């Protein structure tokens, strides 16, 4: 079961991982210094509970001085710029380290489930570089090698084929690459190694995935995914309409004629039964239940927010882009 909760609390308190992105949030201000990706201009993150209740974080990070996609496409014609971008990919998005060449080489390394409870290497250690290499391989082997499983990641697509929702197996490449059309990828030799950020891996010691968003389509898809959780999209584990349909079926099957002598009674009974069906059938993770029981709400904010009204947004937009208004 790993160390006790006192030891874990001490490990967490003693870890410097919160400094990785170098963002400091005060009540009215967000300050950024150069961190692992450079300077952060903005970020948005949501903590999700999976069906089994484990919490995980999705985060979008905008970097300062990022090029527009038009500027990026122009610069990608230059070898020098592509080399710079490959250096960035190599520093932040990895899918290979010596030992992760094939199914056989991966199997030869023991998967160490306790690795998440270890401490990160100490910066003053005389063997720091070697410590980092050893821990990185251990972490990547244990946390980043994906195994497709039915009911976990394998789902039927519209053609009736079982496919992995994480899109494994992933394409291989014998080096980090980016081409003129901004197709990019990390070096990967074994198709079931999921990419990771080395510093998040070392300092948070949890599985993670890091993606470079270089075009509008990827950006739109990921923004939609991340924000849909905050907007409480209906997931398949808690499909309210199916639950309500079940309650309604019960209601129709047992009319209880002797209690219902008016339309209003009938309506009340229906609503009463539907609410009970939701209470009984809706799947909630343990952590979400605790939030409700403690009266903490199911959302927390790290910042102060100001309401932005849609009408103001549209009028500002049409002032700049007259043609939007014409349409
Ligand atoms: Zn899979």
Boltz pocket constraint, residues with backbone or C-beta under 6 A from the ligand:
constraints:
  - pocket:
      binder: B
      contacts: [[A, 146], [A, 147], [A, 148], [A, 149], [A, 153], [A, 154], [A, 164], [A, 165], [A, 166], [A, 167], [A, 168]]
      max_distance: 6.0
